[in-house]
Amino acid sequence: MSRVCQITGKKALSGNNVSHSNIKTRRTFQPNLHTKKFYVPELGEYVILKVSAHAIRNINKKGIWNCIVEASKKGVLK
């Protein structure tokens, strides 16, 4: 499975490492992903999602069901 958040769609970005002597080399910025198990009362079962720390905050605020519905409308979660 790739390093993509299943709720927000966050994925790796590319940029530069810049040394003290200002030499630039390419690097990637990875999202802060966690594999979490969430209970969905509407389904009556648990779902396992790979989500970013930002998505966990959204789930705590809006609820897991609303986040799943929004992600499927955006096409991030299939």
C-alpha positions in Angstrom: 0.0 0.0 0.0 1.4 3.4 -0.9 2.1 6.2 1.6 -1.2 8.1 1.0 -3.7 9.1 3.7 -7.1 7.4 3.0 -9.1 10.3 4.4 -7.3 13.5 3.2 -5.3 12.2 0.3 -2.1 13.6 1.6 1.0 12.0 -0.1 4.7 12.6 -0.3 6.1 15.9 -1.5 9.5 16.6 -2.9 12.0 19.3 -2.0 15.6 20.0 -1.2 18.0 19.3 1.6 20.0 22.4 2.0 23.4 22.1 3.6 25.3 24.8 5.5 27.3 25.4 2.4 24.0 25.9 0.5 24.4 22.6 -1.6 21.0 21.3 -2.5 20.1 17.6 -2.8 16.6 16.2 -3.5 14.6 14.7 -0.7 11.0 13.7 0.0 8.7 14.9 2.8 6.5 12.0 3.9 3.1 12.5 5.6 2.7 11.5 9.2 0.7 8.3 8.6 -0.7 5.9 11.2 -2.6 2.6 10.7 -5.7 3.0 13.0 -8.7 0.9 13.7 -12.0 2.9 14.0 -15.4 1.7 15.1 -18.1 2.9 12.7 -21.5 2.7 14.6 -23.5 3.2 11.3 -21.9 0.0 9.9 -21.7 -1.8 13.3 -18.1 -2.9 12.6 -14.5 -1.8 12.7 -12.5 -0.4 9.7 -8.8 -0.2 9.5 -7.5 3.0 7.8 -4.1 4.4 7.1 -4.6 8.1 8.1 -2.4 11.1 8.7 -2.3 12.9 12.1 -4.3 15.7 10.5 -7.0 13.2 9.5 -7.2 11.8 13.0 -7.9 15.4 14.3 -10.7 15.7 11.6 -12.2 12.4 12.6 -12.2 13.4 16.3 -14.0 16.7 15.3 -16.5 15.5 12.6 -16.9 11.8 13.3 -15.6 8.8 11.4 -18.7 8.4 9.3 -18.8 12.0 8.0 -15.1 11.8 7.1 -15.6 8.5 5.2 -18.5 10.0 3.2 -16.5 13.1 2.4 -13.4 11.1 1.3 -15.5 8.9 -1.0 -17.2 12.0 -2.5 -13.7 13.4 -3.2 -12.6 10.1 -4.7 -9.8 9.6 -2.2 -11.4 6.6 -0.5 -12.8 3.9 -2.7 
